[in-house]
Amino acid sequence: MARKTAADDDPLAPLTLAVGQEELLLDRAVREVVTAARAADPDTDVRELAPEQLQPGTLAELVSPSLFAERKVIVVRAAQDLSADSVKDVRAYFAAPAEETVLVLLHAGGAKGKALLDAARKAGAREVACPKMTKPADRLAFVRQEFRALGRSATPEAAQALVDALGSDLRELASACSQLAADVDGTIDVETVARYYTGRAEATGFEVADLAVTGRAAEALERLRWAVSVGQPLPGITFALASGVRSIGRLASAPRNANPGQLARELGMPPWKIDRVRQQMRGWSAEGVSDALRAVAEADAAVKGGGADPGYALEKAVVAIARAARSRT
């Protein structure tokens, strides 16, 4: 839950400063601005820039009036990594922001790039705090807020069970809240969470995923068919498949020389899971991860009503994941 610190919280303010290292919250801060801008003007031009793309003069070019005078949103990610010359341009822009333009700076906080951070605050930026949620109590509060935002009620025990089952990855927690809200009527209780994400579901959906991500298609299909036959919730199985593939993708992009303890802190996985995913990822390539995620997304759409045979869609996804697990060989 991103926290707004400006007294006047207007997403169309000329300057928004999103500070922190929680990627989900940073993305939501950007989405809030873009949504508000497009509500005011559906033709809003949105540009997202990495630090190396914002060269001296680039910002002036982007904010210059266009022929059609459309509203603009300019998003600069990792603003703490901007070059000194680019920082000068941005700080000069603070003094005379362009009309109908919102500049969004995503900054990790901390000492690096602090001069830009201080200048943005002094200029009266609308600030959104996006801190990394390292404490279980923070993640529990996040889950409760997610259910409230979805207009759903969950018991305290259910929220705690979800945190216990899924750990510290906010994207997975948010996805699970959304899935439960869409699939379950009435108050979400601990029994519902257990049915989807712990206990028996964990021994089926996550077992299918573990087999699939190591390329064992036949065994994964056998376990999948058993899970379906005994009535395991299909959304829980697609969640397990997505979680397995995402874990491989996240670890594959992490520094190779980092130890499990460091990776656990950075990726929000327990050390034992880091070791297991390292073993699972040996045959994977970046293209394989992309292919597998697409296959899971298609299966998820089928499970949620977009396909005539969701069971078959899940089988296709399992085969695609197993094939992707051998994409480097």
N, C-alpha and C positions, 0 to 999 in steps of 0.2 A: 504494500500500500504506500504509494508515493505520498509524501507529506508536503503540502503547499505551505510556504513560510511567508509569502507576501500577504500584506493585509488586504489588498485589492486583488483577488485572484481572478484575473481576466486572461483566458488563454490567448486572446488576440492582442495582448499587450505587445508593444514593439520588441521587447526582449524577454525571452524566457531562458532561465539558467537551470538546467537539470544537473544536480550534483550527487555523485555517488558511483558505485560500481556494480549495482544490481541491474543486470541487463534487462530483465523483464520490466522493471519499473522505469528505466530509461526509455525503453521502447514505448511504454504506455504514456509517458510524458510527451513524447513526440506525437503519438497518435491523438492525444487530446487536443493538441494545437491544430493538427491537420484537420481533424473532424470539425472543430469550431470554424476554421477558415473556410472549409468547403461548404459548411452550412450557410455561411454568409455569402459565399461566391463559389458555385460548383466548378468554375473554371480555374480555381486557384492553382498556380504553378508551384509545385513542391520540388525542391532540390536538396539532396542529401550529399554531403561532402565529407570525405576523409581528410585528415590534416594535410596530407601531401597534395590534395587537390585544391586547397585554398592558398593559392600563390598570391604574392603582392599584386594588387589590381583586380583580382578575381571578384572580390566582394563588391567593389564599385561597379563592375560590369554586370553582376547579377541583379543588383538593386536599381540599376538605371531604368527609367520609365520605358515601357514598351509601347508599341503601336496600339495595343488593345487595352492597356492600363489595367491588367488583371491583378488580383491580389496574389501575393507571393509568400511562401514559407521557405526559409533557408535554414537547413539543419546542418550544423557542424559537429561531427562526432569526434570524441577524444580531443577536445579543444586544448587540453593540457599539453598536447604534442605539437601545437602549431609553432612554426618558425618565428623568430623574433620579428622579422619584417611583416609577417602576416598578422602577428599580434598588434603591431602598430596600426595596421589598417583597421582591424576590428575595434580597437580602442578609439580610433578617430571616428568610426561609424557611430559609436555610442553617443557622441555629442550631437549628431544630426541624423537620426534614423529616418529611413525613407518611409513615405506614406504608404499605407496599405501593404506593408511588409512586416513579417514577423521573423526575427532571427532567433533561432534556438541553438544554444550552446550546450553540449553535453560534456561535462567535466568530471574527472574522476575524484576531484577533491585532493587534499594533501598539498605537499610543498611544491610539486612540479606544476609549473604554470600558474602559481598563486597570484602573480601580478594581474593576470587577466581575470582571474576569479574575483579579486578585490575590486578591480575596475568595473566589472559588470555589476557587482553589488552596489558600488557607489553610484552608478548610473541609474539605480532604481529598478534593476531587473526583477521580474517575477521569478521567484526561486522555488524549485520543486526538489525536495530532498529524496534521494533514491539510494539509501544506504544498504550495504550488504547485510542480509539478515543472518547473523551467526548464532543467535540465541534461540533455543527451542520456543521460548515464550513469544518471541517476535514472529516466528513462523506460525505458531498457533493463532496469534492475533490476525495474521495475514489470512489464514483459512477462514476465520470467522467473518472477516471483512468481505472476502470473496463471496461467501454465501449471502451476506446481506446485500451486496451489490447486485447479485443475481435474483434478489427478491425471494430467497428461500430461507427456510429455517432448518438449522442443524443442531442437534444436542451437543453440549460441551464434550461428552464422551466420544461422539462421532468425529468432531473436529480433531480431538487428540489422537484418535485411532488413525485418522488419515495422515497426520504428521508422522506418527510412529511407523506407518507402513511405507511412506514414500520418501521420508528424509528431508533434505534441505534444498532440493531443487524447486525453486518457485514456479518455474514453467510447468513442471509435472504436477505440483500442487494445484495450480490454477486450472490446468487441464482436467484434473480429476474433479475439482469442484464443479466445473462447467458440465462435465459428463454426468455426474450424479444429479445435478439440477435438471438436466434435460431428460434423464431416464426414469427418475424416481418421483412419485407423487407423494405429497404430504411431507411431514417432517423427516429429515434424513437422520437416521439413528445409527448407533454403533453396529447393529446387526447388518444394516445395509452396507456400510463401509467394509465390514469383515467379508461379506459375500463377494464384493467386487475386488478388494485389494489385499486381503490377508487370508491366512488360514488355507482353506481348500482352494480358493482362487489362486493363491500364490503358488500352490503345488501343481497347478495346471497351466494357467496362462503364462506364468514366468518360466515354468519348465519348458513349455513349447518354445518360448523365446530363446532360452539358453541353448536348446538343440538347434534352432534355426540359425542363430548367429554364428554357430560353429560349423555350419554347412551340412548338418545331418538331416537332410530333408525327409527321408523315409521315417526316421524316428520321430521327428517333429510332427509330421502329418498323423502318425499313429496316436501321439499324445493329444493332438488337436481334436481328432475325431472322438477320442474318449471324453475329452472335456465337453465337447458339444453334446455328446450323447447323454451325459449326466446332468445337463442343464446349467453349465457354468455360464455366467453372463458374457455375451459376445463382446460388449464394449470393454470389459475388463481384459479380455484376451488381446484386443487390438491395442489397448493401452500398454500391456506388457511387451508386445512386439515393438511398439514405437519407443518405449523406454530402453529396450535392449539395443536398438539401432542407434538411438541418440547418444547413449553412453559410449558406444564405440566411436562415434564421430567426435564427441567432445574430447575423449582421451587421445584420439589420433592427432588432434590439433594442439595438444598440450606439449610443453617442452619435454624432450625425451630424457633429459638428464635429471629431471625432478624426481624426488623420492615419493613413495606413496603418501607420506604424511603431508608433504607440500601440496600434492595433487588433491588430496582429500579436502584440504582447506579451500583450494581454488575452485574445484569442480563441485563441491558439495556432496561428495561420495565418501562413504566410510573406507578406510584403507583396505579392508578385505575385498571390497568390491573393485577397487582399483586393480588389485592383483588379478582378480578373476577376469575383468574386462581386458586386461593386457593379454591374457592367454587367448581370449576369444577373438581379438582383433588381428591376429597374425595374417590371415588371408585376405584382409579387407583393403580396398583402395578408396580414395575419395569419391571416385565415380560410383563405386559400389554402394557407398553410404547414401548417395543421392538417389540412386535407383531404388534402394530398399525403402527409403522414406516415402518416395512416390507410391510404391506398392502398398505400404501401410496406409497412406492417406486414402487411396482408392478403396481399400478394404473397410476403412472406418466409415467412409461415405455410404458404402453398401450396407454396413451393419446398422447405420442410423436411418435407413429407409430409402437410400438411393439405388438399391439393387434388388433384383428379384430373388437372388440366392446368396444371402450373406455368408452362409457356411462355405460355399464354393469360393467366394471372394477371399475369405480368410485363408483357404488352402492355396489359392494363387499367391497370396502375399507371403505365406510361409515358403513356398517354392522359390519365389523371387529373392527372399532374404537369404536362403541357403545358397542360391546361385551367386548372389553378391558377395557372400562370405568367401567365395573362391575366386573373386575377381582379380586378385593379384597373382594367382598361380597360372 
